[in-house]
Amino acid sequence: MAEAVPRAVRYRFGEWTHTPGAGLRLLPWSSPEGKPCYLATADEDGYLSRLAGGVEATQLSMAEDLLGHAHAMLDEPKLTVPELKFTVARLAEALSDTLRVAHSRGRR
């Protein structure tokens, strides 16, 4: 009888039977269902590890750029509600990405 795999380590191509724990890297993207994706490898120079590192670097760079834009908006006297809502939504996305990167790096 196969052991049950926690829902967090399932991905769209079936169930992954690797036991969760050491050696799992939280990837900077989710499954189509919004579930976290993990990579089990000791090879930090492998294709997926390098791809994930590049995506993380891009996400952090975009968050930094967005933060600069948000600071500039604070000095704008005629902001509209739709502009503010759009910016807050993008800031929330960037914060989510940044926290995912921090969580992933904290586990490694």
N, CA, C and O atoms as CSV, one atom per row, in Angstrom:
chain,resi,resn,atom,element,x,y,z
A,1,MET,N,N,0.835,-1.174,0.000
A,1,MET,CA,C,0.000,0.000,0.000
A,1,MET,C,C,0.883,1.242,0.000
A,1,MET,O,O,1.797,1.342,0.819
A,2,ALA,N,N,0.628,2.198,-0.910
A,2,ALA,CA,C,1.422,3.417,-1.007
A,2,ALA,C,C,1.096,4.363,0.140
A,2,ALA,O,O,-0.048,4.474,0.581
A,3,GLU,N,N,2.134,5.035,0.603
A,3,GLU,CA,C,1.917,6.027,1.643
A,3,GLU,C,C,1.221,7.242,1.053
A,3,GLU,O,O,1.438,7.595,-0.107
A,4,ALA,N,N,0.388,7.875,1.859
A,4,ALA,CA,C,-0.286,9.088,1.409
A,4,ALA,C,C,0.737,10.210,1.313
A,4,ALA,O,O,1.577,10.380,2.196
A,5,VAL,N,N,0.654,10.965,0.241
A,5,VAL,CA,C,1.552,12.100,0.040
A,5,VAL,C,C,0.797,13.355,0.436
A,5,VAL,O,O,-0.323,13.563,-0.031
A,6,PRO,N,N,1.377,14.204,1.288
A,6,PRO,CA,C,0.683,15.432,1.667
A,6,PRO,C,C,0.271,16.223,0.437
A,6,PRO,O,O,0.993,16.253,-0.559
A,7,ARG,N,N,-0.869,16.852,0.504
A,7,ARG,CA,C,-1.438,17.589,-0.617
A,7,ARG,C,C,-0.470,18.644,-1.155
A,7,ARG,O,O,-0.470,18.917,-2.356
A,8,ALA,N,N,0.345,19.234,-0.301
A,8,ALA,CA,C,1.248,20.307,-0.713
A,8,ALA,C,C,2.300,19.859,-1.713
A,8,ALA,O,O,2.858,20.699,-2.419
A,9,VAL,N,N,2.591,18.567,-1.801
A,9,VAL,CA,C,3.628,18.129,-2.728
A,9,VAL,C,C,3.060,17.406,-3.944
A,9,VAL,O,O,3.808,16.756,-4.675
A,10,ARG,N,N,1.788,17.502,-4.168
A,10,ARG,CA,C,1.198,16.949,-5.381
A,10,ARG,C,C,1.289,18.002,-6.475
A,10,ARG,O,O,1.191,19.200,-6.211
A,11,TYR,N,N,1.472,17.551,-7.677
A,11,TYR,CA,C,1.444,18.496,-8.778
A,11,TYR,C,C,0.689,17.900,-9.936
A,11,TYR,O,O,0.315,16.729,-9.877
A,12,ARG,N,N,0.450,18.652,-10.981
A,12,ARG,CA,C,-0.529,18.292,-11.988
A,12,ARG,C,C,-0.238,17.031,-12.771
A,12,ARG,O,O,-1.128,16.547,-13.470
A,13,PHE,N,N,0.959,16.471,-12.695
A,13,PHE,CA,C,1.274,15.275,-13.460
A,13,PHE,C,C,1.120,14.012,-12.628
A,13,PHE,O,O,1.581,12.943,-13.029
A,14,GLY,N,N,0.488,14.125,-11.497
A,14,GLY,CA,C,0.269,12.957,-10.659
A,14,GLY,C,C,0.796,13.199,-9.265
A,14,GLY,O,O,1.104,14.332,-8.894
A,15,GLU,N,N,0.898,12.148,-8.505
A,15,GLU,CA,C,1.396,12.290,-7.147
A,15,GLU,C,C,2.890,12.016,-7.117
A,15,GLU,O,O,3.390,11.062,-7.713
A,16,TRP,N,N,3.557,12.863,-6.423
A,16,TRP,CA,C,4.984,12.739,-6.255
A,16,TRP,C,C,5.208,11.915,-5.009
A,16,TRP,O,O,4.660,12.247,-3.958
A,17,THR,N,N,5.990,10.853,-5.081
A,17,THR,CA,C,6.124,9.955,-3.947
A,17,THR,C,C,7.355,10.218,-3.095
A,17,THR,O,O,7.658,9.445,-2.187
A,18,HIS,N,N,8.058,11.288,-3.375
A,18,HIS,CA,C,9.202,11.654,-2.549
A,18,HIS,C,C,8.695,12.113,-1.190
A,18,HIS,O,O,7.734,12.878,-1.110
A,19,THR,N,N,9.332,11.654,-0.131
A,19,THR,CA,C,8.925,12.056,1.208
A,19,THR,C,C,9.310,13.511,1.448
A,19,THR,O,O,10.476,13.869,1.277
A,20,PRO,N,N,8.360,14.358,1.838
A,20,PRO,CA,C,8.666,15.759,2.099
A,20,PRO,C,C,9.674,15.890,3.233
A,20,PRO,O,O,9.722,15.055,4.136
A,21,GLY,N,N,10.459,16.924,3.175
A,21,GLY,CA,C,11.443,17.172,4.211
A,21,GLY,C,C,12.665,17.828,3.626
A,21,GLY,O,O,12.574,18.665,2.728
A,22,ALA,N,N,13.802,17.440,4.141
A,22,ALA,CA,C,15.064,18.020,3.714
A,22,ALA,C,C,15.263,17.829,2.222
A,22,ALA,O,O,14.887,16.803,1.655
A,23,GLY,N,N,15.853,18.823,1.603
A,23,GLY,CA,C,16.161,18.712,0.201
A,23,GLY,C,C,15.063,19.200,-0.720
A,23,GLY,O,O,15.253,19.192,-1.936
A,24,LEU,N,N,13.920,19.623,-0.198
A,24,LEU,CA,C,12.855,20.154,-1.041
A,24,LEU,C,C,13.008,21.667,-1.151
A,24,LEU,O,O,13.210,22.362,-0.155
A,25,ARG,N,N,12.908,22.155,-2.368
A,25,ARG,CA,C,12.970,23.590,-2.600
A,25,ARG,C,C,11.595,24.065,-3.036
A,25,ARG,O,O,11.028,23.549,-4.000
A,26,LEU,N,N,11.058,25.053,-2.323
A,26,LEU,CA,C,9.810,25.674,-2.721
A,26,LEU,C,C,10.086,26.516,-3.950
A,26,LEU,O,O,10.915,27.424,-3.909
A,27,LEU,N,N,9.402,26.225,-5.035
A,27,LEU,CA,C,9.627,26.940,-6.287
A,27,LEU,C,C,8.839,28.248,-6.316
A,27,LEU,O,O,7.825,28.374,-5.629
A,28,PRO,N,N,9.294,29.220,-7.103
A,28,PRO,CA,C,8.641,30.536,-7.121
A,28,PRO,C,C,7.402,30.590,-8.006
A,28,PRO,O,O,7.031,31.664,-8.478
A,29,TRP,N,N,6.768,29.471,-8.235
A,29,TRP,CA,C,5.512,29.442,-8.981
A,29,TRP,C,C,4.630,28.363,-8.365
A,29,TRP,O,O,5.099,27.501,-7.622
A,30,SER,N,N,3.346,28.430,-8.692
A,30,SER,CA,C,2.366,27.483,-8.167
A,30,SER,C,C,1.846,26.609,-9.298
A,30,SER,O,O,2.061,26.893,-10.476
A,31,SER,N,N,1.162,25.548,-8.916
A,31,SER,CA,C,0.503,24.694,-9.899
A,31,SER,C,C,-0.693,25.461,-10.479
A,31,SER,O,O,-1.073,26.498,-9.936
A,32,PRO,N,N,-1.283,24.975,-11.558
A,32,PRO,CA,C,-2.475,25.635,-12.106
A,32,PRO,C,C,-3.615,25.738,-11.085
A,32,PRO,O,O,-4.479,26.608,-11.202
A,33,GLU,N,N,-3.613,24.853,-10.092
A,33,GLU,CA,C,-4.645,24.887,-9.041
A,33,GLU,C,C,-4.270,25.827,-7.902
A,33,GLU,O,O,-5.027,25.974,-6.942
A,34,GLY,N,N,-3.099,26.465,-8.003
A,34,GLY,CA,C,-2.658,27.396,-6.968
A,34,GLY,C,C,-1.913,26.748,-5.815
A,34,GLY,O,O,-1.678,27.389,-4.791
A,35,LYS,N,N,-1.540,25.489,-5.970
A,35,LYS,CA,C,-0.827,24.775,-4.909
A,35,LYS,C,C,0.672,24.981,-5.073
A,35,LYS,O,O,1.150,25.169,-6.192
A,36,PRO,N,N,1.425,24.948,-3.966
A,36,PRO,CA,C,2.867,25.129,-4.063
A,36,PRO,C,C,3.538,24.001,-4.842
A,36,PRO,O,O,3.086,22.857,-4.811
A,37,CYS,N,N,4.609,24.336,-5.531
A,37,CYS,CA,C,5.415,23.352,-6.258
A,37,CYS,C,C,6.774,23.242,-5.581
A,37,CYS,O,O,7.336,24.241,-5.132
A,38,TYR,N,N,7.293,22.033,-5.512
A,38,TYR,CA,C,8.571,21.773,-4.871
A,38,TYR,C,C,9.495,21.053,-5.838
A,38,TYR,O,O,9.044,20.362,-6.752
A,39,LEU,N,N,10.782,21.222,-5.626
A,39,LEU,CA,C,11.804,20.533,-6.397
A,39,LEU,C,C,12.681,19.765,-5.422
A,39,LEU,O,O,13.189,20.332,-4.455
A,40,ALA,N,N,12.857,18.487,-5.674
A,40,ALA,CA,C,13.727,17.651,-4.844
A,40,ALA,C,C,14.993,17.377,-5.637
A,40,ALA,O,O,15.002,16.554,-6.553
A,41,THR,N,N,16.053,18.070,-5.280
A,41,THR,CA,C,17.340,17.853,-5.931
A,41,THR,C,C,18.444,18.386,-5.036
A,41,THR,O,O,18.251,19.340,-4.283
A,42,ALA,N,N,19.582,17.764,-5.130
A,42,ALA,CA,C,20.769,18.259,-4.432
A,42,ALA,C,C,21.614,19.091,-5.386
A,42,ALA,O,O,22.606,19.693,-4.976
A,43,ASP,N,N,21.225,19.125,-6.659
A,43,ASP,CA,C,21.985,19.820,-7.698
A,43,ASP,C,C,21.521,21.261,-7.823
A,43,ASP,O,O,20.534,21.548,-8.501
A,44,GLU,N,N,22.242,22.173,-7.164
A,44,GLU,CA,C,21.900,23.595,-7.227
A,44,GLU,C,C,22.209,24.199,-8.586
A,44,GLU,O,O,21.767,25.310,-8.879
A,45,ASP,N,N,22.955,23.494,-9.418
A,45,ASP,CA,C,23.292,23.990,-10.748
A,45,ASP,C,C,22.447,23.324,-11.835
A,45,ASP,O,O,22.707,23.516,-13.023
A,46,GLY,N,N,21.443,22.547,-11.441
A,46,GLY,CA,C,20.569,21.898,-12.413
A,46,GLY,C,C,19.679,22.924,-13.109
A,46,GLY,O,O,19.530,24.054,-12.645
A,47,TYR,N,N,19.094,22.511,-14.221
A,47,TYR,CA,C,18.274,23.411,-15.033
A,47,TYR,C,C,17.142,24.049,-14.229
A,47,TYR,O,O,16.981,25.270,-14.254
A,48,LEU,N,N,16.352,23.234,-13.514
A,48,LEU,CA,C,15.222,23.782,-12.766
A,48,LEU,C,C,15.667,24.661,-11.609
A,48,LEU,O,O,15.006,25.654,-11.304
A,49,SER,N,N,16.772,24.319,-10.958
A,49,SER,CA,C,17.290,25.164,-9.882
A,49,SER,C,C,17.707,26.526,-10.420
A,49,SER,O,O,17.423,27.556,-9.809
A,50,ARG,N,N,18.387,26.525,-11.571
A,50,ARG,CA,C,18.803,27.797,-12.176
A,50,ARG,C,C,17.597,28.598,-12.665
A,50,ARG,O,O,17.560,29.820,-12.522
A,51,LEU,N,N,16.617,27.912,-13.238
A,51,LEU,CA,C,15.406,28.590,-13.688
A,51,LEU,C,C,14.683,29.233,-12.507
A,51,LEU,O,O,14.264,30.387,-12.585
A,52,ALA,N,N,14.540,28.488,-11.420
A,52,ALA,CA,C,13.876,29.016,-10.223
A,52,ALA,C,C,14.643,30.213,-9.663
A,52,ALA,O,O,14.036,31.202,-9.252
A,53,GLY,N,N,15.965,30.128,-9.646
A,53,GLY,CA,C,16.771,31.250,-9.170
A,53,GLY,C,C,16.582,32.494,-10.029
A,53,GLY,O,O,16.529,33.612,-9.516
A,54,GLY,N,N,16.483,32.294,-11.336
A,54,GLY,CA,C,16.252,33.416,-12.243
A,54,GLY,C,C,14.883,34.040,-12.045
A,54,GLY,O,O,14.743,35.263,-12.076
A,55,VAL,N,N,13.868,33.200,-11.839
A,55,VAL,CA,C,12.517,33.710,-11.601
A,55,VAL,C,C,12.483,34.481,-10.288
A,55,VAL,O,O,11.881,35.552,-10.215
A,56,GLU,N,N,13.123,33.945,-9.246
A,56,GLU,CA,C,13.179,34.656,-7.963
A,56,GLU,C,C,13.856,36.010,-8.114
A,56,GLU,O,O,13.371,37.006,-7.578
A,57,ALA,N,N,14.966,36.060,-8.833
A,57,ALA,CA,C,15.683,37.331,-9.028
A,57,ALA,C,C,14.802,38.331,-9.765
A,57,ALA,O,O,14.790,39.514,-9.425
A,58,THR,N,N,14.070,37.869,-10.765
A,58,THR,CA,C,13.166,38.751,-11.506
A,58,THR,C,C,12.044,39.260,-10.613
A,58,THR,O,O,11.703,40.442,-10.654
A,59,GLN,N,N,11.467,38.372,-9.804
A,59,GLN,CA,C,10.388,38.778,-8.907
A,59,GLN,C,C,10.872,39.830,-7.907
A,59,GLN,O,O,10.171,40.809,-7.651
A,60,LEU,N,N,12.053,39.636,-7.349
A,60,LEU,CA,C,12.577,40.599,-6.383
A,60,LEU,C,C,12.898,41.935,-7.044
A,60,LEU,O,O,12.660,42.991,-6.457
A,61,SER,N,N,13.430,41.897,-8.245
A,61,SER,CA,C,13.733,43.123,-8.971
A,61,SER,C,C,12.450,43.892,-9.308
A,61,SER,O,O,12.398,45.115,-9.176
A,62,MET,N,N,11.425,43.164,-9.742
A,62,MET,CA,C,10.156,43.810,-10.058
A,62,MET,C,C,9.510,44.409,-8.805
A,62,MET,O,O,8.908,45.481,-8.871
A,63,ALA,N,N,9.631,43.730,-7.679
A,63,ALA,CA,C,9.089,44.253,-6.422
A,63,ALA,C,C,9.803,45.548,-6.034
A,63,ALA,O,O,9.174,46.500,-5.572
A,64,GLU,N,N,11.114,45.572,-6.226
A,64,GLU,CA,C,11.884,46.778,-5.909
A,64,GLU,C,C,11.459,47.946,-6.808
A,64,GLU,O,O,11.292,49.068,-6.332
A,65,ASP,N,N,11.288,47.682,-8.094
A,65,ASP,CA,C,10.833,48.722,-9.026
A,65,ASP,C,C,9.441,49.224,-8.652
A,65,ASP,O,O,9.184,50.428,-8.670
A,66,LEU,N,N,8.555,48.308,-8.317
A,66,LEU,CA,C,7.192,48.674,-7.941
A,66,LEU,C,C,7.184,49.512,-6.668
A,66,LEU,O,O,6.411,50.463,-6.559
A,67,LEU,N,N,8.021,49.174,-5.723
A,67,LEU,CA,C,8.104,49.950,-4.488
A,67,LEU,C,C,8.535,51.386,-4.783
A,67,LEU,O,O,7.999,52.324,-4.194
A,68,GLY,N,N,9.490,51.564,-5.683
A,68,GLY,CA,C,9.902,52.911,-6.080
A,68,GLY,C,C,8.755,53.673,-6.722
A,68,GLY,O,O,8.577,54.864,-6.469
A,69,HIS,N,N,7.976,52.987,-7.553
A,69,HIS,CA,C,6.805,53.608,-8.187
A,69,HIS,C,C,5.778,54.012,-7.131
A,69,HIS,O,O,5.208,55.101,-7.200
A,70,ALA,N,N,5.543,53.140,-6.158
A,70,ALA,CA,C,4.568,53.440,-5.103
A,70,ALA,C,C,5.013,54.639,-4.279
A,70,ALA,O,O,4.189,55.484,-3.930
A,71,HIS,N,N,6.296,54.729,-3.964
A,71,HIS,CA,C,6.807,55.889,-3.227
A,71,HIS,C,C,6.598,57.174,-4.023
A,71,HIS,O,O,6.223,58.201,-3.458
A,72,ALA,N,N,6.838,57.118,-5.324
A,72,ALA,CA,C,6.627,58.301,-6.172
A,72,ALA,C,C,5.155,58.695,-6.197
A,72,ALA,O,O,4.831,59.882,-6.229
A,73,MET,N,N,4.264,57.712,-6.184
A,73,MET,CA,C,2.828,58.006,-6.192
A,73,MET,C,C,2.390,58.738,-4.937
A,73,MET,O,O,1.450,59.532,-4.973
A,74,LEU,N,N,3.066,58.475,-3.830
A,74,LEU,CA,C,2.697,59.138,-2.574
A,74,LEU,C,C,2.860,60.651,-2.654
A,74,LEU,O,O,2.206,61.387,-1.915
A,75,ASP,N,N,3.725,61.114,-3.542
A,75,ASP,CA,C,3.942,62.549,-3.713
A,75,ASP,C,C,2.991,63.171,-4.733
A,75,ASP,O,O,2.994,64.387,-4.921
A,76,GLU,N,N,2.183,62.348,-5.388
A,76,GLU,CA,C,1.255,62.829,-6.423
A,76,GLU,C,C,-0.041,63.307,-5.765
A,76,GLU,O,O,-0.735,62.510,-5.135
A,77,PRO,N,N,-0.382,64.603,-5.900
A,77,PRO,CA,C,-1.564,65.123,-5.209
A,77,PRO,C,C,-2.898,64.705,-5.837
A,77,PRO,O,O,-3.925,64.780,-5.162
A,78,LYS,N,N,-2.924,64.277,-7.079
A,78,LYS,CA,C,-4.186,63.994,-7.763
A,78,LYS,C,C,-4.328,62.515,-8.147
A,78,LYS,O,O,-4.638,62.194,-9.294
A,79,LEU,N,N,-4.106,61.642,-7.204
A,79,LEU,CA,C,-4.279,60.212,-7.469
A,79,LEU,C,C,-5.759,59.861,-7.491
A,79,LEU,O,O,-6.548,60.391,-6.709
A,80,THR,N,N,-6.121,58.962,-8.394
A,80,THR,CA,C,-7.506,58.497,-8.447
A,80,THR,C,C,-7.637,57.188,-7.675
A,80,THR,O,O,-6.649,56.497,-7.428
A,81,VAL,N,N,-8.838,56.868,-7.309
A,81,VAL,CA,C,-9.085,55.608,-6.601
A,81,VAL,C,C,-8.688,54.412,-7.463
A,81,VAL,O,O,-8.051,53.495,-6.943
A,82,PRO,N,N,-9.034,54.372,-8.766
A,82,PRO,CA,C,-8.590,53.222,-9.578
A,82,PRO,C,C,-7.063,53.088,-9.643
A,82,PRO,O,O,-6.543,51.972,-9.652
A,83,GLU,N,N,-6.348,54.209,-9.688
A,83,GLU,CA,C,-4.879,54.142,-9.693
A,83,GLU,C,C,-4.366,53.534,-8.387
A,83,GLU,O,O,-3.468,52.692,-8.390
A,84,LEU,N,N,-4.947,53.972,-7.282
A,84,LEU,CA,C,-4.531,53.440,-5.985
A,84,LEU,C,C,-4.857,51.949,-5.855
A,84,LEU,O,O,-4.036,51.174,-5.365
A,85,LYS,N,N,-6.042,51.555,-6.290
A,85,LYS,CA,C,-6.432,50.141,-6.210
A,85,LYS,C,C,-5.503,49.274,-7.059
A,85,LYS,O,O,-5.080,48.200,-6.633
A,86,PHE,N,N,-5.193,49.752,-8.261
A,86,PHE,CA,C,-4.301,49.001,-9.137
A,86,PHE,C,C,-2.927,48.843,-8.485
A,86,PHE,O,O,-2.358,47.751,-8.483
A,87,THR,N,N,-2.401,49.931,-7.937
A,87,THR,CA,C,-1.077,49.885,-7.316
A,87,THR,C,C,-1.073,48.988,-6.089
A,87,THR,O,O,-0.129,48.224,-5.887
A,88,VAL,N,N,-2.105,49.068,-5.273
A,88,VAL,CA,C,-2.181,48.217,-4.081
A,88,VAL,C,C,-2.262,46.747,-4.486
A,88,VAL,O,O,-1.641,45.898,-3.847
A,89,ALA,N,N,-3.014,46.439,-5.532
A,89,ALA,CA,C,-3.099,45.048,-6.002
A,89,ALA,C,C,-1.732,44.551,-6.460
A,89,ALA,O,O,-1.356,43.422,-6.145
A,90,ARG,N,N,-0.986,45.366,-7.193
A,90,ARG,CA,C,0.355,44.969,-7.652
A,90,ARG,C,C,1.313,44.834,-6.464
A,90,ARG,O,O,2.149,43.930,-6.444
A,91,LEU,N,N,1.196,45.728,-5.473
A,91,LEU,CA,C,2.037,45.623,-4.281
A,91,LEU,C,C,1.741,44.327,-3.518
A,91,LEU,O,O,2.659,43.680,-3.015
A,92,ALA,N,N,0.469,43.952,-3.433
A,92,ALA,CA,C,0.102,42.701,-2.754
A,92,ALA,C,C,0.701,41.501,-3.484
A,92,ALA,O,O,1.197,40.572,-2.846
A,93,GLU,N,N,0.657,41.513,-4.819
A,93,GLU,CA,C,1.260,40.433,-5.601
A,93,GLU,C,C,2.768,40.368,-5.368
A,93,GLU,O,O,3.332,39.293,-5.168
A,94,ALA,N,N,3.411,41.539,-5.398
A,94,ALA,CA,C,4.860,41.584,-5.202
A,94,ALA,C,C,5.244,41.120,-3.798
A,94,ALA,O,O,6.251,40.435,-3.621
A,95,LEU,N,N,4.444,41.493,-2.805
A,95,LEU,CA,C,4.723,41.056,-1.434
A,95,LEU,C,C,4.563,39.544,-1.319
A,95,LEU,O,O,5.362,38.888,-0.651
A,96,SER,N,N,3.553,38.991,-1.954
A,96,SER,CA,C,3.367,37.533,-1.939
A,96,SER,C,C,4.565,36.822,-2.565
A,96,SER,O,O,5.064,35.838,-2.021
A,97,ASP,N,N,5.022,37.327,-3.713
A,97,ASP,CA,C,6.187,36.734,-4.370
A,97,ASP,C,C,7.420,36.832,-3.480
A,97,ASP,O,O,8.174,35.868,-3.353
A,98,THR,N,N,7.624,37.989,-2.869
A,98,THR,CA,C,8.801,38.218,-2.025
A,98,THR,C,C,8.778,37.311,-0.796
A,98,THR,O,O,9.810,36.766,-0.403
A,99,LEU,N,N,7.610,37.150,-0.196
A,99,LEU,CA,C,7.502,36.250,0.957
A,99,LEU,C,C,7.754,34.802,0.564
A,99,LEU,O,O,8.359,34.049,1.327
A,100,ARG,N,N,7.296,34.405,-0.623
A,100,ARG,CA,C,7.554,33.042,-1.102
A,100,ARG,C,C,9.056,32.824,-1.280
A,100,ARG,O,O,9.580,31.775,-0.905
A,101,VAL,N,N,9.748,33.809,-1.850
A,101,VAL,CA,C,11.199,33.708,-2.032
A,101,VAL,C,C,11.883,33.617,-0.665
A,101,VAL,O,O,12.764,32.781,-0.462
A,102,ALA,N,N,11.479,34.467,0.255
A,102,ALA,CA,C,12.079,34.456,1.594
A,102,ALA,C,C,11.844,33.119,2.290
A,102,ALA,O,O,12.751,32.575,2.920
A,103,HIS,N,N,10.634,32.596,2.177
A,103,HIS,CA,C,10.316,31.307,2.792
A,103,HIS,C,C,11.155,30.197,2.169
A,103,HIS,O,O,11.694,29.347,2.877
A,104,SER,N,N,11.261,30.208,0.850
A,104,SER,CA,C,12.039,29.195,0.160
A,104,SER,C,C,13.513,29.244,0.573
A,104,SER,O,O,14.127,28.214,0.852
A,105,ARG,N,N,14.053,30.434,0.606
A,105,ARG,CA,C,15.468,30.582,0.966
A,105,ARG,C,C,15.725,30.274,2.429
A,105,ARG,O,O,16.801,29.798,2.791
A,106,GLY,N,N,14.730,30.548,3.275
A,106,GLY,CA,C,14.874,30.244,4.689
A,106,GLY,C,C,14.911,28.763,4.979
A,106,GLY,O,O,15.501,28.334,5.971
A,107,ARG,N,N,14.279,27.970,4.110
A,107,ARG,CA,C,14.250,26.521,4.291
A,107,ARG,C,C,15.523,25.870,3.788
A,107,ARG,O,O,15.807,24.725,4.142
A,108,ARG,N,N,16.300,26.572,2.968
A,108,ARG,CA,C,17.523,25.983,2.391
A,108,ARG,C,C,18.731,26.313,3.196
A,108,ARG,O,O,19.836,25.897,2.849
